[in-house]
Amino acid sequence: MKANSRAAVAYIAARLISGQNSSSVYDYSRSKYISIGGTVTRAHVQIFDYDQSAHIAGNGNGRSFSLFHYGEGSHISLTISGRGFQGFDYGTGSNFSGTVAGRSVTFYDYQEGMYFNFSI
């Protein structure tokens, strides 16, 4: 999964699971804040990644979400289960999963075979 897509999904998952609002996500692997703004609800996601100048939008049913990353031109599926999440990035053909604890996100990218950490 590409770095900005990973950060955006971590941001979305953290907002959905924690219920906290945020105007950025911190990517520890790149030691940088990524400004992201927009709406994240159980029914609709409409955010803008200012770092990549790209919209990520989609709809959900409270648990499963179908997202489209306009910067990458690809779909992303996201499923929330308790404090965890998982999904698939159709752009890179890779799975991901993770957990949210407060404002912190631990994200496992199966394509990279690595864990990544974020906070909102």
C-alpha positions in Angstrom: 0.0 0.0 0.0 1.3 3.5 -0.8 2.3 5.6 2.2 -0.3 8.3 1.8 -3.1 5.8 1.3 -1.9 4.0 4.4 -2.0 7.3 6.4 -5.5 8.2 5.1 -6.9 4.8 6.0 -5.3 5.0 9.5 -6.9 8.4 9.9 -10.3 7.2 8.8 -10.1 4.1 11.0 -9.0 6.1 14.0 -11.8 8.6 13.6 -14.4 5.9 13.2 -13.2 3.8 16.1 -12.2 6.5 18.6 -14.9 9.0 17.8 -12.2 11.7 18.0 -11.9 14.5 15.5 -8.6 15.6 14.1 -7.1 17.8 11.3 -4.0 15.6 10.8 -2.4 12.3 11.2 1.1 11.7 12.3 3.1 9.1 10.4 5.9 7.8 12.6 7.6 5.9 9.8 8.1 9.2 7.9 8.3 11.5 11.0 5.7 13.9 9.6 2.2 15.3 10.1 -0.2 14.9 7.2 -3.0 17.5 7.1 -6.3 15.8 6.4 -9.7 17.4 6.8 -13.3 16.5 6.2 -16.2 14.3 7.3 -16.0 10.8 8.7 -19.2 9.2 9.9 -20.6 5.7 10.1 -22.5 6.3 6.9 -20.1 8.6 4.8 -16.5 9.5 4.4 -15.4 12.6 2.5 -11.8 13.7 3.4 -9.1 15.6 1.6 -5.4 14.8 2.0 -3.6 18.1 1.7 -0.2 16.5 1.5 -1.2 14.6 -1.7 -3.9 17.0 -2.8 -6.4 14.2 -3.1 -9.9 13.3 -2.0 -10.8 10.0 -0.4 -14.6 9.4 -0.3 -17.1 6.6 0.1 -20.1 5.2 1.9 -20.5 2.7 4.7 -23.1 0.9 6.8 -21.5 1.5 10.1 -19.1 -1.4 9.8 -18.1 -1.9 6.2 -16.9 0.9 3.9 -16.3 1.2 0.2 -13.8 4.0 -0.4 -12.3 5.6 -3.5 -8.9 7.3 -3.4 -9.0 9.9 -6.1 -5.2 10.6 -5.9 -4.4 6.9 -6.6 -7.5 6.2 -8.8 -8.3 3.1 -6.8 -10.8 1.5 -4.5 -10.2 0.6 -0.9 -12.4 -1.6 1.3 -12.5 -1.1 5.0 -14.2 -3.1 7.7 -14.4 -2.0 11.4 -14.7 -4.6 14.1 -14.6 -3.3 17.7 -11.2 -1.6 18.1 -9.8 -3.4 15.0 -10.0 -2.9 11.3 -9.0 -4.7 8.1 -9.4 -4.2 4.4 -8.0 -4.4 0.9 -6.3 -1.9 -1.3 -7.3 -2.6 -4.9 -4.7 -0.3 -6.3 -1.8 -2.4 -5.0 -3.7 -5.6 -4.5 -2.8 -5.8 -0.9 -4.5 -6.5 2.5 -4.1 -4.5 5.6 -5.2 -4.7 9.2 -4.8 -2.8 12.4 -6.0 -1.7 15.8 -6.9 1.7 17.4 -6.1 2.5 21.0 -7.3 6.0 21.9 -5.7 8.3 19.3 -3.0 5.8 18.3 -3.1 3.4 15.4 -1.1 0.3 14.8 -1.3 -0.7 11.1 0.0 -3.9 9.4 0.6 -3.6 5.7 0.7 -7.2 4.2 2.4 -5.9 1.0 5.2 -4.4 3.0 5.2 -7.1 5.6 5.6 -4.4 8.3 3.8 -2.6 11.1 3.3 1.2 10.9 2.3 3.5 13.6 0.1 6.6 13.4 -1.7 9.0 15.7 -4.5 11.5 15.2 
